[in-house]
Structure formats: structure tokens, C-alpha cells
């Protein structure tokens, strides 16, 4: 449930044109006491996608996407309820130093083991 909105966003909002192939990489990496989930696409990037969405909303309707907000809220609730330190970062790859590719990089950090459940 946590990564589904990011995968959906990559498919629906990431391509730079009609019939453009979407490259989507999903990796799970154990790191220290965390499971790190990395969702990476080759789309236009989150900044361009948000700009397009804003421009389309002005023309079409008042629809607002809630997927990312819901994920952040779920993580917040899990952190409070179980005293965790989970988090999600969302980066436009063009703003990452040394990265020459476009797209979005989402990194989700989750504890590998939860005590006292």
C-alpha cells in the first residue's frame, strides 16, 4: 500500500509524450536495521509533473491527488503508534548532483524489525 501510489504516478504522470516507454525500477535493499525501498522512473520528473498538473487543473477542474499525502499520513501514524523512524523522500532526479537523467526517485525507509507489536 505504501509504494503503490508512487508506481501509479510513474506510469500515469511520468512519460514525456504519448506512447513513450516508461522505465520503472523497484528495489528493496536491506541496510543496517532498515528495509529501503527505492522506486525510480525515467519520466519528466516530479517538478514538471506537478507543473503540468497545476496547469491542467486550472483549465479542467478542481481535482487534487491524495496518493502521496495518504502515504505520508500512513507513515506518520505508524511512526507515532509504534515509535518508529520510517520516512519517505521524493526527489526530482534533475536536482540530484551528478545525475544527468530525468525522472523521479522515491526512497522509503522502513524498520526491518518492529519490537513490541
C-alpha positions in Angstrom: 0.0 0.0 0.0 2.9 2.4 0.6 4.6 2.1 -2.8 1.5 1.7 -5.0 0.8 5.5 -5.4 4.4 6.1 -6.5 4.3 3.3 -9.1 0.9 4.6 -10.3 2.3 8.2 -10.6 5.3 7.0 -12.6 3.0 5.3 -15.1 0.4 8.0 -15.4 2.4 11.2 -14.9 6.0 10.3 -15.8 6.1 9.8 -19.6 7.2 12.8 -21.5 4.9 12.1 -24.5 2.3 9.8 -25.9 3.4 6.2 -26.3 6.7 7.0 -24.6 8.1 3.9 -22.8 8.3 4.1 -19.1 11.2 2.6 -17.3 10.4 1.8 -13.7 12.8 0.2 -11.3 11.7 -1.0 -7.9 14.4 -2.2 -5.5 14.3 -3.4 -1.9 17.7 -3.1 -0.1 18.4 -4.2 3.4 20.5 -1.5 5.1 21.5 -1.7 8.7 18.2 -2.3 10.5 16.1 -0.9 7.7 14.5 -2.1 4.6 15.0 0.6 2.0 12.5 0.6 -0.9 13.6 2.6 -4.0 11.2 3.5 -6.7 12.8 5.1 -9.7 11.4 6.2 -13.1 12.7 7.8 -16.3 9.8 10.2 -16.6 9.7 14.0 -16.8 10.4 14.4 -13.1 8.1 15.4 -10.2 8.6 19.1 -10.7 7.5 19.1 -14.3 4.6 16.7 -13.5 3.3 19.0 -10.7 3.6 22.0 -13.0 1.6 20.1 -15.7 -1.0 19.0 -13.2 -1.4 22.6 -11.9 -1.8 24.0 -15.4 -4.4 21.3 -16.3 -6.3 21.8 -13.0 -6.7 25.5 -13.8 -8.3 24.6 -17.1 -10.2 21.4 -16.3 -11.4 21.0 -12.7 -10.5 21.2 -9.0 -9.3 17.6 -8.7 -6.4 17.1 -6.2 -4.3 14.0 -6.0 -4.2 12.5 -2.5 -1.9 9.5 -3.0 1.4 10.9 -1.8 -0.4 12.8 1.1 -2.0 9.5 2.1 1.4 7.7 2.2 2.9 10.4 4.3 0.0 10.3 6.7 0.2 6.4 7.0 3.9 6.7 7.8 3.2 9.4 10.4 0.6 7.2 12.1 2.9 4.1 12.0 5.8 6.2 13.5 3.6 7.5 16.3 1.8 4.3 17.1 4.9 2.0 17.1 7.6 4.6 17.9 9.3 4.1 14.5 11.5 6.3 12.4 10.2 5.5 9.0 10.2 8.1 6.3 9.9 8.8 2.6 11.8 11.1 0.3 10.8 12.2 -3.1 13.4 13.8 -5.4 13.4 15.1 -8.9 16.5 13.3 -10.4 17.5 16.5 -12.2 18.1 18.2 -8.8 20.4 15.4 -7.6 24.1 16.5 -8.0 25.8 14.4 -10.7 22.6 12.9 -12.0 22.0 13.7 -15.7 18.8 11.7 -16.1 15.3 12.9 -15.8 12.7 11.2 -13.6 11.7 10.8 -10.0 13.4 8.9 -7.2 11.3 7.8 -4.3 13.1 6.3 -1.3 11.1 4.7 1.5 12.9 3.8 4.8 11.2 1.1 7.0 12.4 -0.7 10.0 13.3 -4.4 9.4 12.1 -5.5 12.9 9.5 -3.9 15.0 9.6 -4.6 18.7 6.5 -4.8 21.0 3.8 -5.3 18.4 
